[in-house]
Amino acid sequence: MKKTRVALVYNAYTDGVAESAADGGGVRYLRQMIRGMARALRKGGNEVAVISLADDLRNFQRDLQRLKPDVVFNQYDDVVHGALYEMRVAALVRIMGYPITGSPALGLGLSRYKYMCASLLQGAGIPIPLFTTLLERIRDVDGPKWTFPLIVQPSQEHAGIGVSRDSIVGSKKELRTKVREILTKYHQPALAQQFLSGREFNIGLVGGKKLRVLPPAEVDYSRLPKKVPPIMSYAAKWIETSLEYQRISVTCPADVESGLAARISSTAVKAFRAIGGWGYGRVDIRLDEELVPRVLEVNCNPCLDEGIGLARSAHIAGIPYPDLLNLVIRAAFDGPPHDVHIPMTFATTARRAGRR
């Protein structure tokens, strides 16, 4: 049986700033994850070539044209604050005519523009946190009538970037301070939302035309001291020496009654489909005081590292890691609905020279 030729693409750009050894969100961790994925893909019967993309698109295009992969396994993830190249890389690969894993460019873009995503979900009748507001200037804080506490974060980041203990604000003064910090440090608007203190769930999804809902995972904040807010901050996700990282745990499968589990799963699927998600994803949900599941975030192309997040939920569902990656590839061959295949050619240097 012929092996599937897979080009495993990741972002190799670095800004030259030294990373903390305790930071699991850095380049060191990324390269380790990519090596593990390549091994698992080969174990799953695929032929794998790893392609690093930093800042040279011409070489990237040449590499793809030379390899002629059957599919591009997209692990390109933005590493610069405010950068939105994830959607552009996905668009480029499709323009070149190759199937690509995960969500298409539009879905990736919508999931990163948090306010736009929330507005779309709200328009589709999918519950989101109340008071969702985009704050583009400090003086925008003075307009709405707020009900505190709020959670405030950068509006175009992911992976917990810009979320810290002081992201929960209890007054206009604190809100103004946090908005100023985000505008200055991250060079993008701030997103403010009602802070929900109810149970938090992560719902993993995998598949294309037949989307499979994986067992729900619940975030357990019970071991945190009262001074630390129960949120998945950057430290909680990535800084191994932090109190949050060490005290917050995830239970999968979550202990949740069947009716509530069905509502959570249904909300996750609707949200993922509403923004054009495909292949695999994770939807983060928190319950309000009336036990209504409200969508915090739709994660297109979430982390696929073995043993955590989506892969952990898949394992609980009886899906080994190599099989999970093959399911993601299979969804890429299914292709998002209504994705018209019109590959564009890129002229070689010799051909261009011949036209002069």
C-alpha positions as CSV (number, residue, x, y, z in Angstrom):
1,M,0.0,0.0,0.0
2,K,1.3,3.4,-1.0
3,K,2.3,5.6,1.9
4,T,0.8,9.1,2.2
5,R,3.4,11.8,1.6
6,V,3.0,14.3,4.5
7,A,4.7,17.7,4.7
8,L,4.7,18.6,8.4
9,V,5.0,22.4,8.5
10,Y,5.8,24.5,11.6
11,N,6.9,28.0,12.4
12,A,10.6,28.3,13.0
13,Y,10.7,32.1,13.4
14,T,12.5,33.3,16.6
15,D,13.0,36.9,17.7
16,G,16.4,36.1,19.3
17,V,15.2,36.7,22.9
18,A,16.3,34.0,25.3
19,E,13.5,31.8,26.6
20,S,13.0,30.7,30.1
21,A,13.8,27.0,30.7
22,A,10.5,26.7,32.5
23,D,8.4,28.1,29.6
24,G,6.7,25.2,27.9
25,G,5.3,27.6,25.2
26,G,8.7,28.4,23.5
27,V,10.6,27.1,20.5
28,R,12.3,24.4,22.4
29,Y,9.0,22.8,23.3
30,L,7.6,23.3,19.8
31,R,10.5,21.5,18.1
32,Q,10.2,18.6,20.6
33,M,6.5,18.4,19.8
34,I,7.2,18.4,16.0
35,R,9.7,15.5,16.4
36,G,7.1,13.5,18.4
37,M,4.4,14.2,15.8
38,A,6.8,13.1,12.9
39,R,7.5,9.8,14.7
40,A,3.8,9.2,15.3
41,L,2.9,10.0,11.7
42,R,5.6,7.5,10.5
43,K,4.3,4.9,12.9
44,G,0.8,5.5,11.4
45,G,2.2,4.5,8.0
46,N,3.0,7.9,6.5
47,E,6.1,9.2,4.7
48,V,7.0,12.5,6.5
49,A,9.1,15.5,5.6
50,V,9.4,18.3,8.2
51,I,9.4,21.8,6.7
52,S,10.3,24.8,8.9
53,L,9.0,28.2,7.8
54,A,10.5,31.3,9.2
55,D,10.6,34.3,7.0
56,D,11.3,32.9,3.5
57,L,8.2,32.1,1.6
58,R,10.0,31.5,-1.7
59,N,12.0,28.7,-0.2
60,F,8.8,27.3,1.4
61,Q,7.1,27.3,-2.0
62,R,10.1,25.6,-3.5
63,D,10.2,23.0,-0.8
64,L,6.5,22.1,-1.4
65,Q,6.9,22.0,-5.1
66,R,9.9,19.7,-4.8
67,L,8.3,17.4,-2.3
68,K,4.9,17.3,-3.9
69,P,3.2,16.1,-0.8
70,D,-0.2,14.4,-0.8
71,V,-1.1,16.6,2.2
72,V,0.3,19.4,4.3
73,F,0.1,18.8,8.0
74,N,-0.3,22.4,9.3
75,Q,1.4,23.1,12.6
76,Y,2.3,26.7,11.7
77,D,1.5,28.8,14.8
78,D,2.1,32.5,15.2
79,V,4.8,33.4,17.7
80,V,4.8,37.2,17.4
81,H,2.2,39.3,19.3
82,G,-0.6,40.3,17.0
83,A,0.7,38.4,14.0
84,L,-2.0,36.8,12.0
85,Y,0.1,34.7,9.6
86,E,-1.6,31.4,10.5
87,M,-4.5,32.2,8.2
88,R,-2.1,33.4,5.4
89,V,0.0,30.3,5.4
90,A,-3.1,28.1,5.2
91,A,-4.4,30.2,2.3
92,L,-1.0,30.0,0.5
93,V,-1.0,26.2,0.8
94,R,-4.5,25.9,-0.6
95,I,-3.7,28.4,-3.4
96,M,-0.8,26.1,-4.4
97,G,-3.3,23.2,-4.6
98,Y,-2.3,21.0,-1.7
99,P,-4.8,19.6,0.9
100,I,-4.1,21.0,4.3
101,T,-5.0,19.7,7.7
102,G,-7.2,21.5,10.2
103,S,-9.3,24.6,9.6
104,P,-9.2,26.7,6.4
105,A,-7.8,30.3,6.5
106,L,-11.2,31.9,7.3
107,G,-11.8,29.7,10.3
108,L,-8.2,30.3,11.6
109,G,-8.7,34.1,11.2
110,L,-12.0,34.2,12.9
111,S,-10.8,32.1,15.9
112,R,-7.9,34.6,16.4
113,Y,-10.1,37.7,16.1
114,K,-11.8,37.0,19.4
115,Y,-14.4,39.8,19.3
116,M,-15.4,39.0,15.7
117,C,-15.7,35.3,16.6
118,A,-17.8,36.1,19.7
119,S,-20.0,38.4,17.7
120,L,-20.6,35.8,15.0
121,L,-21.4,33.2,17.7
122,Q,-23.9,35.5,19.4
123,G,-25.5,36.3,16.0
124,A,-25.9,32.5,15.5
125,G,-27.7,32.2,18.8
126,I,-24.8,30.5,20.6
127,P,-24.3,31.8,24.2
128,I,-21.2,33.8,25.0
129,P,-20.2,35.7,28.2
130,L,-22.2,38.9,28.8
131,F,-20.8,42.4,28.3
132,T,-18.4,41.2,25.5
133,T,-16.9,44.4,24.3
134,L,-13.9,45.5,22.2
135,L,-11.9,48.3,23.7
136,E,-9.7,50.0,21.1
137,R,-8.8,53.1,23.2
138,I,-8.5,53.7,26.9
139,R,-11.4,56.2,26.8
140,D,-13.7,53.4,25.5
141,V,-13.8,52.1,29.1
142,D,-16.0,55.1,30.1
143,G,-18.9,54.3,27.7
144,P,-20.6,51.0,28.8
145,K,-22.2,50.4,32.2
146,W,-20.1,47.5,33.5
147,T,-21.0,44.8,35.9
148,F,-17.9,43.5,37.6
149,P,-15.9,41.3,37.7
150,L,-14.7,41.2,34.1
151,I,-11.9,39.3,32.4
152,V,-9.8,41.4,30.1
153,Q,-7.3,40.0,27.5
154,P,-5.7,40.8,24.2
155,S,-8.3,40.4,21.4
156,Q,-6.0,38.7,18.9
157,E,-3.9,36.3,20.9
158,H,-4.1,32.6,21.7
159,A,-2.6,30.0,24.0
160,G,-3.2,32.2,27.1
161,I,-0.9,35.0,25.9
162,G,-1.7,38.2,27.8
163,V,-3.8,36.4,30.4
164,S,-2.5,36.7,33.9
165,R,-3.7,37.1,37.5
166,D,-4.6,40.7,37.0
167,S,-6.7,39.9,34.0
168,I,-9.7,39.7,36.3
169,V,-10.7,43.3,37.2
170,G,-13.2,44.6,39.7
171,S,-13.4,48.3,39.0
172,K,-13.2,50.8,36.2
173,K,-9.8,51.9,37.4
174,E,-8.5,48.3,37.2
175,L,-10.1,47.9,33.8
176,R,-8.5,51.1,32.5
177,T,-5.1,50.0,33.7
178,K,-5.4,46.6,32.0
179,V,-6.6,48.1,28.7
180,R,-3.7,50.5,28.8
181,E,-1.3,47.6,29.3
182,I,-2.7,45.5,26.4
183,L,-2.7,48.5,24.0
184,T,0.9,49.3,24.9
185,K,2.4,45.8,25.2
186,Y,0.5,43.8,22.6
187,H,-0.4,46.7,20.2
188,Q,-4.0,45.5,19.7
189,P,-7.4,46.1,21.2
190,A,-8.5,44.6,24.5
191,L,-11.4,42.2,24.9
192,A,-13.6,42.6,28.0
193,Q,-16.2,40.0,29.0
194,Q,-18.1,39.0,32.1
195,F,-16.1,36.7,34.3
196,L,-17.9,33.4,34.8
197,S,-17.0,31.5,37.9
198,G,-18.8,28.3,37.0
199,R,-17.4,25.0,35.9
200,E,-15.1,25.1,32.9
201,F,-14.9,22.4,30.2
202,N,-12.7,21.8,27.1
203,I,-14.5,19.9,24.3
204,G,-12.3,18.2,21.8
205,L,-13.5,17.6,18.2
206,V,-12.0,15.6,15.4
207,G,-13.1,14.7,11.9
208,G,-14.4,16.2,8.7
209,K,-17.8,15.3,7.3
210,K,-18.4,13.1,10.4
211,L,-17.3,15.2,13.3
212,R,-16.6,13.2,16.5
213,V,-17.1,14.8,19.9
214,L,-14.4,13.5,22.3
215,P,-15.0,13.0,26.0
216,P,-15.2,16.3,27.8
217,A,-12.4,17.5,30.0
218,E,-13.0,19.7,33.1
219,V,-10.5,22.2,34.5
220,D,-10.1,21.8,38.3
221,Y,-9.2,25.0,40.1
222,S,-10.0,23.7,43.6
223,R,-6.4,23.6,44.8
224,L,-5.6,27.2,44.0
225,P,-5.4,29.7,46.9
226,K,-8.1,32.4,47.0
227,K,-5.7,35.1,45.9
228,V,-5.1,33.4,42.6
229,P,-8.1,33.7,40.1
230,P,-9.4,30.5,38.6
231,I,-8.5,31.1,35.0
232,M,-6.3,29.4,32.4
233,S,-3.6,32.0,32.3
234,Y,-0.4,31.8,30.3
235,A,1.4,30.7,33.5
236,A,-1.2,28.0,34.1
237,K,-0.7,26.6,30.6
238,W,3.0,26.9,30.1
239,I,5.2,28.0,33.1
240,E,6.1,24.7,34.8
241,T,7.4,26.5,37.9
242,S,4.3,28.6,38.5
243,L,1.8,28.0,41.2
244,E,-1.0,27.9,38.6
245,Y,0.7,25.2,36.5
246,Q,1.3,23.0,39.6
247,R,-2.1,23.4,41.3
248,I,-4.5,23.4,38.3
249,S,-5.4,20.0,36.9
250,V,-7.6,18.7,34.2
251,T,-10.0,15.7,34.6
252,C,-10.9,13.7,31.6
253,P,-13.5,12.4,31.2
254,A,-15.3,15.0,33.3
255,D,-17.9,13.9,35.8
256,V,-21.0,15.5,34.4
257,E,-24.6,14.3,34.2
258,S,-25.8,13.2,30.8
259,G,-28.2,16.1,30.1
260,L,-25.6,18.8,30.8
261,A,-23.0,16.8,28.8
262,A,-25.3,16.8,25.8
263,R,-25.8,20.5,26.0
264,I,-22.1,21.2,26.3
265,S,-21.3,19.0,23.4
266,S,-24.0,20.4,21.2
267,T,-22.9,24.0,21.9
268,A,-19.3,23.1,21.1
269,V,-20.2,21.5,17.7
270,K,-22.4,24.5,16.8
271,A,-19.7,27.0,17.7
272,F,-17.0,25.1,15.7
273,R,-19.1,24.7,12.7
274,A,-20.3,28.4,12.9
275,I,-16.8,29.8,12.4
276,G,-15.9,27.3,9.7
277,G,-13.8,25.0,11.8
278,W,-12.6,21.7,10.2
279,G,-10.6,18.6,10.9
280,Y,-9.9,19.1,14.6
281,G,-10.6,21.7,17.3
282,R,-11.3,22.5,20.9
283,V,-14.1,24.6,22.3
284,D,-13.6,26.1,25.8
285,I,-16.9,26.5,27.7
286,R,-17.9,27.8,31.1
287,L,-21.2,27.6,32.8
288,D,-23.0,30.7,34.1
289,E,-25.1,30.8,37.2
290,E,-28.1,29.2,35.5
291,L,-25.9,26.4,34.1
292,V,-26.0,27.7,30.6
293,P,-22.9,26.7,28.6
294,R,-21.2,29.8,27.3
295,V,-18.4,29.7,24.8
296,L,-15.2,31.3,26.0
297,E,-13.2,30.5,22.9
298,V,-13.2,28.4,19.7
299,N,-9.7,26.9,19.1
300,C,-9.1,25.9,15.5
301,N,-5.9,23.9,15.1
302,P,-5.3,23.5,18.9
303,C,-2.1,21.9,20.3
304,L,-1.8,18.3,19.1
305,D,1.0,17.2,21.4
306,E,0.8,13.7,22.7
307,G,-0.7,13.2,26.2
308,I,-2.4,16.6,26.7
309,G,-5.4,18.5,25.5
310,L,-7.0,17.0,22.4
311,A,-4.7,14.0,22.3
312,R,-5.5,13.2,26.0
313,S,-9.3,13.3,25.2
314,A,-8.7,11.1,22.1
315,H,-6.8,8.6,24.2
316,I,-9.7,8.4,26.7
317,A,-12.0,7.7,23.7
318,G,-9.7,4.8,22.7
319,I,-8.0,6.6,19.8
320,P,-4.2,6.0,19.9
321,Y,-2.0,9.0,19.1
322,P,-0.9,7.9,15.5
323,D,-4.6,7.1,14.7
324,L,-5.6,10.6,15.9
325,L,-3.2,12.2,13.5
326,N,-4.4,10.0,10.7
327,L,-8.0,11.1,11.4
328,V,-6.8,14.7,11.0
329,I,-5.3,13.8,7.7
330,R,-8.4,12.0,6.6
331,A,-10.4,15.1,7.3
332,A,-8.0,17.1,5.1
333,F,-8.8,14.8,2.2
334,D,-12.5,15.2,2.9
335,G,-11.9,18.9,2.6
336,P,-14.1,21.7,4.0
337,P,-17.5,21.9,2.3
338,H,-17.7,24.2,-0.8
339,D,-13.9,24.5,-0.9
340,V,-13.4,24.9,-4.7
341,H,-10.0,23.4,-5.8
342,I,-8.4,25.9,-8.2
343,P,-4.6,25.6,-7.8
344,M,-2.5,28.4,-9.1
345,T,0.9,27.9,-10.7
346,F,4.1,29.6,-9.6
347,A,6.5,30.4,-12.5
348,T,10.1,29.3,-12.0
349,T,13.0,31.8,-12.3
350,A,14.0,30.3,-15.7
351,R,10.5,30.6,-17.1
352,R,10.2,34.2,-16.0
353,A,13.6,35.0,-17.5
354,G,12.5,33.5,-20.8
355,R,9.6,35.9,-21.1
356,R,11.8,39.0,-21.0
